[in-house]
Amino acid sequence: MTEAMTLMGRTEEREKAYPLWIERILLLVAIVLFALYSSDLNRAVDHALMGPAVAYILFPLALLATVESMGRFVQARLRS
């Protein structure tokens, strides 16, 4: 491994590159899940305001949080 010098003068080792294609695939899966299930979720909640709020705001945020968590988990596993 090569060493890099930071602005503070510390020497850090470079780790192997993180494969970004994993997060891209996870994000595409989240987009597909949103497209497939958001209208079903809207109908399942069956409320004039809460249905769209859950289906089009909370559901995508939960999917993005899940994708981010999975990406960080994979990144941590690849580091060790």
C-alpha positions, 0 to 999 in steps of 0.5 A: 500500500502506498502512503499519502500525506495529508494537509495536517502532515499526517501520513495515511495508508491508502486502502483499496478502492470501494466498488461504487457499483454496489451502491448503484445497484442498491439504489436502482433496487430501491427505485424499482421497489418505490415504483412497484409498491408506492401506489399499493402503500398509498391504497393500503394507508387509505387516508386522504393526507397520510396515504400520499405522505407515507407512500411518496415521502416516508417510503422513499426516505426509508428506502434511501436510509436502508440503501445507505446503511447497506452501503456503509455495511458493505464498505465496513466489511470490505475494509476489514 
